[in-house]
Amino acid sequence: MEIALVLLVIAGIFVVRSVKVVPQQHAWVVERLGKYNASLSPGLNFLVPFVDRVAYKHSLKEIPLDVPSQVCITRDNTQLQIDGILYFQVTDAMRASYGSSNYIVAITQLAQTSLRSVVGKLELDKTFEERDMINASVVAAIDEAALNWGVKVLRYEIKDLTPPEAILHAMQRQITAEREKRALIAASEGRRQEQINIATGEREASIARSEGERQAEINKAHGEAAAIIAVADATAEAIRKVAEAIRQPGGEQAVQLKVAERAVDAFGRVAQDSTTTLVIPANMSEVSGLIASAMKMISGVQSSVISAGRPGQ
């Protein structure tokens, strides 16, 4: 009974040391008699008891690594307190086991030295603007060296970047001055645009007024010309009708009578004016001669009208 129990215990020890179940996203390094033998993949694996042993166990998941805060000096001799976080992944379990005694410490130290080197090439203002470039440079520097350690550096991110207190106050004053400058520029641009708009409006209004006045003058001239033409046409028509009336039987006698009436009316108006001295001819036949002269003038006008009315002659 005791022998069976001992054999059972020995069998259990052999099973425990020979059968290994590796979890998903893990890799175990097996040594045989102190020498690297194999890397166990996830699942069920068998070892030689007391000959093989699991020397290292690695997780193949992405691992975040907090990089301690450190002081970096920029190109313009300004101190910056910078801390970040690094993301890496074990890609080769054998190299991660034998490439470095502690790859986590090695990655952390390399990240700090690379960060100091990159920041030292930049001025203070650029360190705030070029965070992506700094992160990419640190990753490139670490990844090249970490290949021998079986580690792949995925990315690096700056968590906090803090300049000295005096620099913070100076930057705040600079930002305030820049904002005030932009406010003044915006106000001046607004006033300039306002003056331009006012000048443009006044110019367009002046052009509109001058165009209106010009059109009014043109319309007035056209109206006056039309009125003159209408008066001339009416006068010509009246003259033609008078000429036609004179050519009718008794027309000349009617004209003589009309002229005589006008002459008598004129003498009458002159006689009524108390301030006018009227000299009456001693011989009334002179009045008749005056009328006869007027009739000769009318006859001359009549002949001219008749000649004008006959284009063929």
KEMARMI-343273 format. One record per residue (C-alpha): residue number from 1; x negated, y, z negated; residue in three letters. Coordinates in pm, 1 decimal, always signed. Each point is the difference from the previous one (the first is absolute). Example, Ala and Ser with C-alpha at 12.3 -4.5 7.8 and 13.67 -1.06 7.14 Angstrom:
BEGIN
(1; (-1230.0; -450.0; -780.0); 'ALA')
(2; (-137.0; +344.0; +66.0); 'SER')
//
This chain:
BEGIN
(1; (+0.0; +0.0; +0.0); 'MET')
(2; (-274.7; +238.2; -86.5); 'GLU')
(3; (-192.6; -89.5; +316.1); 'ILE')
(4; (+307.8; +72.6; +211.3); 'ALA')
(5; (+40.7; +337.7; -165.8); 'LEU')
(6; (-364.4; +85.1; +66.5); 'VAL')
(7; (+34.1; -105.8; +361.0); 'LEU')
(8; (+313.1; +213.1; +31.3); 'LEU')
(9; (-181.2; +302.0; -137.8); 'VAL')
(10; (-293.4; -55.4; +233.3); 'ILE')
(11; (+238.2; -34.0; +296.5); 'ALA')
(12; (+172.0; +323.8; -99.0); 'GLY')
(13; (-335.7; +178.2; -14.6); 'ILE')
(14; (-92.9; -133.5; +343.8); 'PHE')
(15; (+333.1; +118.5; +144.9); 'VAL')
(16; (-31.2; +348.0; -152.1); 'VAL')
(17; (-355.4; +42.0; +127.4); 'ARG')
(18; (+64.7; -143.9; +343.7); 'SER')
(19; (+337.0; +151.0; +93.5); 'VAL')
(20; (+24.2; +378.9; +45.9); 'LYS')
(21; (+301.0; +202.5; +115.6); 'VAL')
(22; (-100.0; +341.9; +138.1); 'VAL')
(23; (+272.1; +272.5; -4.0); 'PRO')
(24; (+94.9; +196.6; +309.7); 'GLN')
(25; (-228.0; +298.3; +85.6); 'GLN')
(26; (-281.4; -143.6; -211.3); 'HIS')
(27; (-331.9; -161.7; +82.0); 'ALA')
(28; (-209.7; -218.6; -232.0); 'TRP')
(29; (-371.5; -63.9; +48.6); 'VAL')
(30; (-119.4; -353.1; -76.6); 'VAL')
(31; (-357.7; -87.5; -91.7); 'GLU')
(32; (-141.1; -348.3; +20.6); 'ARG')
(33; (-282.0; -59.4; -240.3); 'LEU')
(34; (-57.8; +375.8; -29.3); 'GLY')
(35; (+2.8; +63.8; +376.5); 'LYS')
(36; (+276.0; +158.8; +209.4); 'TYR')
(37; (+210.5; -271.1; +155.0); 'ASN')
(38; (+332.3; +141.0; +125.6); 'ALA')
(39; (+272.5; +259.8; -38.1); 'SER')
(40; (+335.6; -148.4; -92.0); 'LEU')
(41; (+301.5; +127.6; +195.2); 'SER')
(42; (+348.6; +38.0; -154.3); 'PRO')
(43; (+172.2; -330.0; -71.8); 'GLY')
(44; (-107.9; -342.4; -129.8); 'LEU')
(45; (-374.7; -70.3; -0.4); 'ASN')
(46; (-210.7; -292.2; -130.2); 'PHE')
(47; (-344.0; +16.7; -165.0); 'LEU')
(48; (-256.3; -253.0; -111.3); 'VAL')
(49; (+23.6; -11.5; -380.0); 'PRO')
(50; (-307.5; +103.7; -194.5); 'PHE')
(51; (-177.4; +78.5; +330.4); 'VAL')
(52; (+212.9; +284.6; +139.2); 'ASP')
(53; (+114.7; +293.4; -203.1); 'ARG')
(54; (+195.5; +320.8; +69.8); 'VAL')
(55; (-259.4; +272.8; -48.9); 'ALA')
(56; (+191.4; +313.3; +115.5); 'TYR')
(57; (+361.1; +93.8; +50.3); 'LYS')
(58; (+92.6; +294.6; +224.4); 'HIS')
(59; (+326.3; +171.7; +84.4); 'SER')
(60; (+44.1; +80.2; +368.4); 'LEU')
(61; (+263.2; +266.2; -65.8); 'LYS')
(62; (-59.5; +373.6; +48.8); 'GLU')
(63; (-144.6; +134.3; -322.7); 'ILE')
(64; (+16.0; +366.2; -113.8); 'PRO')
(65; (-314.0; +114.2; -179.4); 'LEU')
(66; (-6.1; +321.5; -200.6); 'ASP')
(67; (-322.8; +192.3; +66.8); 'VAL')
(68; (-104.9; +196.0; -312.0); 'PRO')
(69; (+1.8; +378.5; +15.4); 'SER')
(70; (-331.0; +166.7; +82.6); 'GLN')
(71; (-147.4; +344.3; +65.6); 'VAL')
(72; (-96.6; +75.6; +361.9); 'CYS')
(73; (-187.7; +308.1; +122.6); 'ILE')
(74; (+109.5; +157.3; +328.2); 'THR')
(75; (-220.1; +156.4; +263.3); 'ARG')
(76; (+54.9; +346.5; -150.9); 'ASP')
(77; (-104.0; -124.0; -346.8); 'ASN')
(78; (+345.2; -31.6; -153.1); 'THR')
(79; (+77.1; -280.7; -243.0); 'GLN')
(80; (+311.2; -209.0; +60.3); 'LEU')
(81; (+150.1; -263.7; -227.9); 'GLN')
(82; (+119.8; -280.3; +229.3); 'ILE')
(83; (+156.8; -335.5; -70.2); 'ASP')
(84; (+155.6; -245.7; +243.0); 'GLY')
(85; (+135.0; -345.1; +55.8); 'ILE')
(86; (-141.6; -269.9; +227.0); 'LEU')
(87; (+188.6; -285.3; +167.1); 'TYR')
(88; (-195.0; -313.1; +98.5); 'PHE')
(89; (+53.8; -366.1; +80.0); 'GLN')
(90; (-218.2; -312.2; -29.7); 'VAL')
(91; (-41.2; -150.5; +346.7); 'THR')
(92; (-282.7; -250.8; -61.5); 'ASP')
(93; (+12.1; -189.9; -329.2); 'ALA')
(94; (-353.2; -143.4; +40.1); 'MET')
(95; (-162.1; +340.9; +56.1); 'ARG')
(96; (+209.6; +156.8; -275.3); 'ALA')
(97; (-140.5; -266.3; -234.0); 'SER')
(98; (-365.6; +10.0; +99.8); 'TYR')
(99; (-46.4; +330.4; +186.6); 'GLY')
(100; (+11.5; +213.9; -314.0); 'SER')
(101; (-5.6; -68.0; -369.7); 'SER')
(102; (+301.3; +231.7; -39.7); 'ASN')
(103; (+149.7; +134.2; +320.5); 'TYR')
(104; (+255.9; +215.9; -184.8); 'ILE')
(105; (-274.4; +196.5; -177.6); 'VAL')
(106; (-196.3; +20.0; +324.1); 'ALA')
(107; (+299.9; +140.6; +191.2); 'ILE')
(108; (+74.1; +250.3; -274.8); 'THR')
(109; (-357.6; +131.8; -11.2); 'GLN')
(110; (-23.0; +17.6; +378.3); 'LEU')
(111; (+329.8; +189.2; +17.4); 'ALA')
(112; (-129.9; +261.6; -245.2); 'GLN')
(113; (-332.9; +49.5; +176.0); 'THR')
(114; (+166.0; +17.1; +343.4); 'SER')
(115; (+249.3; +255.0; -128.4); 'LEU')
(116; (-276.7; +220.9; -138.5); 'ARG')
(117; (-184.6; -21.2; +330.3); 'SER')
(118; (+304.7; +95.9; +209.0); 'VAL')
(119; (+109.8; +286.0; -227.7); 'VAL')
(120; (-356.2; +136.8; -7.5); 'GLY')
(121; (+22.9; +64.5; +375.1); 'LYS')
(122; (+315.6; +210.1; -28.0); 'LEU')
(123; (+77.1; +345.6; -132.4); 'GLU')
(124; (+260.2; +48.9; -271.0); 'LEU')
(125; (+283.1; +107.7; +230.8); 'ASP')
(126; (-63.0; -291.6; +234.2); 'LYS')
(127; (+28.2; -256.5; -278.5); 'THR')
(128; (+367.4; +93.5; -43.0); 'PHE')
(129; (+65.7; -0.6; +374.1); 'GLU')
(130; (-195.8; -313.3; +95.2); 'GLU')
(131; (+132.0; -258.0; -246.0); 'ARG')
(132; (+78.0; -247.5; +276.4); 'ASP')
(133; (-351.6; +35.3; +137.6); 'MET')
(134; (-151.4; -53.0; -346.7); 'ILE')
(135; (+211.3; -311.7; -55.5); 'ASN')
(136; (-95.2; -143.3; +339.6); 'ALA')
(137; (-370.8; +69.4; -56.2); 'SER')
(138; (-0.4; -173.3; -339.6); 'VAL')
(139; (+178.3; -304.2; +144.0); 'VAL')
(140; (-246.2; -24.3; +291.4); 'ALA')
(141; (-302.5; +22.2; -232.9); 'ALA')
(142; (+130.9; -262.7; -244.5); 'ILE')
(143; (+135.9; -236.8; +262.0); 'ASP')
(144; (-334.8; -30.6; +175.1); 'GLU')
(145; (-177.3; -107.0; -319.0); 'ALA')
(146; (+288.3; -212.3; -132.3); 'ALA')
(147; (-15.2; -241.6; +291.3); 'LEU')
(148; (-284.4; -187.4; -173.7); 'ASN')
(149; (+216.1; -29.5; -309.4); 'TRP')
(150; (+292.2; -166.8; +180.4); 'GLY')
(151; (+220.2; +303.5; -68.6); 'VAL')
(152; (+198.3; +219.0; +240.3); 'LYS')
(153; (+62.4; +359.4; -112.0); 'VAL')
(154; (+342.6; +104.3; +132.7); 'LEU')
(155; (+30.0; +364.5; -107.6); 'ARG')
(156; (-105.7; +260.9; -250.2); 'TYR')
(157; (+219.7; +279.6; -133.0); 'GLU')
(158; (-99.3; +306.9; -204.3); 'ILE')
(159; (+240.1; +20.5; -292.1); 'LYS')
(160; (-112.0; +329.2; -147.6); 'ASP')
(161; (-241.8; +272.0; +102.6); 'LEU')
(162; (-54.3; +264.7; -266.6); 'THR')
(163; (-236.2; +298.4; +34.7); 'PRO')
(164; (-122.7; +199.1; -303.7); 'PRO')
(165; (+236.7; +240.3; -173.7); 'GLU')
(166; (-175.3; +309.6; +137.1); 'ALA')
(167; (+25.1; -134.8; +354.1); 'ILE')
(168; (+369.4; -69.6; -52.0); 'LEU')
(169; (+62.4; +360.7; -107.8); 'HIS')
(170; (-201.6; +131.4; +296.9); 'ALA')
(171; (+196.0; -221.7; +239.8); 'MET')
(172; (+326.6; +118.1; -150.8); 'GLN')
(173; (-100.6; +363.0; +48.8); 'ARG')
(174; (-103.4; -77.6; +356.9); 'GLN')
(175; (+333.8; -166.1; +72.2); 'ILE')
(176; (+187.0; +296.1; -152.6); 'THR')
(177; (-201.1; +247.8; +207.5); 'ALA')
(178; (+60.6; -204.8; +314.4); 'GLU')
(179; (+373.8; -8.0; -63.6); 'ARG')
(180; (+9.6; +374.5; -62.7); 'GLU')
(181; (-195.9; +54.8; +319.5); 'LYS')
(182; (+243.7; -212.6; +197.4); 'ARG')
(183; (+292.1; +187.6; -159.2); 'ALA')
(184; (-149.6; +335.5; +101.2); 'LEU')
(185; (-65.9; -125.7; +352.5); 'ILE')
(186; (+355.6; -129.5; +26.2); 'ALA')
(187; (+138.8; +333.4; -125.0); 'ALA')
(188; (-212.0; +197.5; +246.1); 'SER')
(189; (+103.0; -230.0; +282.2); 'GLU')
(190; (+361.7; +55.3; -98.1); 'GLY')
(191; (-41.0; +378.7; +2.2); 'ARG')
(192; (-182.0; -19.2; +333.3); 'ARG')
(193; (+274.0; -210.6; +151.8); 'GLN')
(194; (+261.8; +235.7; -141.3); 'GLU')
(195; (-168.3; +300.6; +161.6); 'GLN')
(196; (-29.9; -189.6; +327.8); 'ILE')
(197; (+368.8; -88.5; -12.6); 'ASN')
(198; (+99.1; +360.4; -77.4); 'ILE')
(199; (-218.5; +136.0; +280.9); 'ALA')
(200; (+134.8; -258.8; +241.2); 'THR')
(201; (+357.4; +83.8; -96.4); 'GLY')
(202; (-58.0; +373.8; +39.1); 'GLU')
(203; (-165.1; -55.6; +339.9); 'ARG')
(204; (+284.1; -217.7; +122.0); 'GLU')
(205; (+255.6; +248.7; -132.3); 'ALA')
(206; (-181.5; +288.1; +174.4); 'SER')
(207; (-9.9; -198.3; +323.9); 'ILE')
(208; (+369.3; -77.5; -32.9); 'ALA')
(209; (+84.3; +366.4; -66.0); 'ARG')
(210; (-209.3; +119.2; +294.8); 'SER')
(211; (+159.7; -262.9; +223.7); 'GLU')
(212; (+342.7; +113.4; -116.9); 'GLY')
(213; (-81.7; +365.6; +58.9); 'GLU')
(214; (-145.0; -83.5; +341.6); 'ARG')
(215; (+310.6; -196.6; +94.8); 'GLN')
(216; (+219.8; +281.4; -129.5); 'ALA')
(217; (-191.1; +252.3; +212.6); 'GLU')
(218; (+32.3; -228.4; +302.6); 'ILE')
(219; (+370.8; -42.0; -60.6); 'ASN')
(220; (+40.0; +375.5; -48.0); 'LYS')
(221; (-191.2; +71.2; +321.4); 'ALA')
(222; (+208.6; -254.7; +184.4); 'HIS')
(223; (+315.0; +159.4; -139.5); 'GLY')
(224; (-109.0; +351.9; +93.0); 'GLU')
(225; (-99.2; -117.9; +347.6); 'ALA')
(226; (+334.3; -172.0; +41.8); 'ALA')
(227; (+177.9; +317.1; -122.7); 'ALA')
(228; (-195.9; +218.2; +243.3); 'ILE')
(229; (+78.2; -239.3; +284.4); 'ILE')
(230; (+366.9; -5.3; -97.3); 'ALA')
(231; (+13.3; +383.2; -18.7); 'VAL')
(232; (-180.0; +27.7; +334.2); 'ALA')
(233; (+238.2; -251.4; +157.9); 'ASP')
(234; (+299.6; +186.7; -141.6); 'ALA')
(235; (-136.5; +335.5; +119.2); 'THR')
(236; (-70.7; -142.2; +345.7); 'ALA')
(237; (+350.5; -144.8; +13.1); 'GLU')
(238; (+147.4; +334.9; -108.2); 'ALA')
(239; (-200.5; +183.6; +266.3); 'ILE')
(240; (+114.3; -247.3; +264.3); 'ARG')
(241; (+359.3; +44.9; -102.9); 'LYS')
(242; (-37.1; +382.0; +2.4); 'VAL')
(243; (-156.0; -20.7; +345.3); 'ALA')
(244; (+280.5; -220.5; +122.7); 'GLU')
(245; (+256.5; +242.2; -145.5); 'ALA')
(246; (-167.1; +297.2; +171.3); 'ILE')
(247; (+19.2; -180.3; +335.7); 'ARG')
(248; (+374.6; -34.7; -37.5); 'GLN')
(249; (+230.4; +270.2; +153.7); 'PRO')
(250; (+14.7; +298.6; -236.1); 'GLY')
(251; (-299.3; -120.4; -195.2); 'GLY')
(252; (-212.4; +306.6; +65.2); 'GLU')
(253; (+282.6; +233.8; -103.4); 'GLN')
(254; (+41.1; -197.4; -323.2); 'ALA')
(255; (-370.1; +32.8; -68.8); 'VAL')
(256; (+13.2; +376.2; +69.3); 'GLN')
(257; (+289.1; +31.1; -240.4); 'LEU')
(258; (-185.4; -200.8; -263.1); 'LYS')
(259; (-313.0; +212.7; +37.8); 'VAL')
(260; (+202.3; +314.4; -24.4); 'ALA')
(261; (+167.6; -128.1; -316.0); 'GLU')
(262; (-337.1; -81.0; -152.7); 'ARG')
(263; (-132.8; +343.2; +87.0); 'ALA')
(264; (+303.7; +173.1; -151.7); 'VAL')
(265; (-29.9; -217.6; -313.4); 'ASP')
(266; (-367.8; +88.1; -29.5); 'ALA')
(267; (+73.6; +372.9; +27.7); 'PHE')
(268; (+272.0; -45.2; -257.8); 'GLY')
(269; (-228.6; -167.9; -254.4); 'ARG')
(270; (-262.2; +262.9; +48.9); 'VAL')
(271; (+253.5; +276.2; -48.7); 'ALA')
(272; (+123.5; -157.4; -326.5); 'GLN')
(273; (-351.3; +5.0; -152.8); 'ASP')
(274; (-32.3; +328.0; -191.1); 'SER')
(275; (-379.1; -12.7; +2.7); 'THR')
(276; (-21.5; -26.3; +378.2); 'THR')
(277; (+10.4; +299.0; +232.1); 'THR')
(278; (+195.8; -79.4; +315.5); 'LEU')
(279; (-85.4; +182.4; +321.8); 'VAL')
(280; (+282.7; -33.9; +254.7); 'ILE')
(281; (-89.9; +59.6; +364.1); 'PRO')
(282; (+152.6; +313.3; +142.4); 'ALA')
(283; (+94.9; -186.4; +314.8); 'ASN')
(284; (+206.0; -311.0; -70.3); 'MET')
(285; (-94.6; -130.5; +341.8); 'SER')
(286; (-334.1; -91.0; -150.8); 'GLU')
(287; (+178.5; -253.8; -215.5); 'VAL')
(288; (+152.8; -146.4; +309.2); 'SER')
(289; (-347.8; -14.4; +152.8); 'GLY')
(290; (-126.8; -184.1; -302.3); 'LEU')
(291; (+275.3; -256.3; +38.4); 'ILE')
(292; (-74.8; -29.7; +370.3); 'ALA')
(293; (-366.5; -64.4; -78.4); 'SER')
(294; (+97.0; -273.8; -243.4); 'ALA')
(295; (+218.3; -157.1; +267.8); 'MET')
(296; (-293.2; -0.6; +243.1); 'LYS')
(297; (-208.7; -182.2; -258.0); 'MET')
(298; (+278.5; -254.6; -50.2); 'ILE')
(299; (+21.6; -45.8; +377.1); 'SER')
(300; (-375.4; -65.1; +6.9); 'GLY')
(301; (+27.3; -257.3; -275.7); 'VAL')
(302; (+290.6; -157.2; +183.5); 'GLN')
(303; (-205.4; -32.2; +320.0); 'SER')
(304; (-286.0; -160.8; -195.5); 'SER')
(305; (+235.9; -250.4; -165.0); 'VAL')
(306; (+157.7; -83.4; +336.0); 'ILE')
(307; (-346.2; -50.7; +156.4); 'SER')
(308; (-105.7; -222.6; -292.4); 'ALA')
(309; (+316.3; -202.7; +40.7); 'GLY')
(310; (-87.8; -70.2; +366.0); 'ARG')
(311; (-321.3; -208.4; +1.8); 'PRO')
(312; (+18.0; -58.5; +373.5); 'GLY')
(313; (-33.3; +371.1; +90.0); 'GLN')
//
